[in-house]
Amino acid sequence: GNTPLVIAASKETLVLNEKEKNGEALVLAWTTGTNQGTNASIGYTLQLAKQGTNFSDPVSEDMGTAVYSYKFTTGKLNEIALAKYSAVPGTTVAFEARVIAQAKAAGLEPEVSSPVVINVVPYEPVSTTLYLIGDATPNGWDNANATPLTAVEEEPGVFTWTGLLMPGEFKFMTTLGEWLPTYNKGTEPGTL
């Protein structure tokens, strides 16, 4: 076919929320592009990069042939923003997405779509681990042997533990063997 290669985003602005970590945040879809009348199949590569970098260090996904969309979960898009591009949680970062179509025929140059801009506000992820420590707990104040809580997979930041507490004090820590960060008794009753 001779369809021009065009990419579109399902949303132009996204405020990511960790409670929707496993849910769909963004869909990028594109047209077929052209094989210039060769009847050759076309392979696609999707690229996402920070705006203004001219795609010098993109996240690239080899899509194969006959694939015309890609879905980002909230968690994956947030991870890309924070880990790959050092975005600041709560602050907008602009991304560009493009698709490269390569017809599987000798001598044909790849076709590159014009980029689409997506503005993303990432979140600071809550800890995926939590431990109970203190003289009220089974393992006392040994921070290398603190009692682990079980993360609730469907609800980030929620943990459970069932066991016997003794009279005494306890607090929560996020990293085994590290005293900080911890969650301590607040100044008001029932607060951390």
Secondary structure by P-SEA (a helix, b strand, c coil): ccccbbbbbccccccccccccccccbbbbbcccccccccbbbbbbbbbbccccccccccccccccccccccccaaaaaaaacccccccccbbbbbbbbbbbbccccccccccccbbbbbbbbbbccccbbbbbcccccccccccccbbbbbccccccbbbbbcccccccccccccccccccccccccccccc
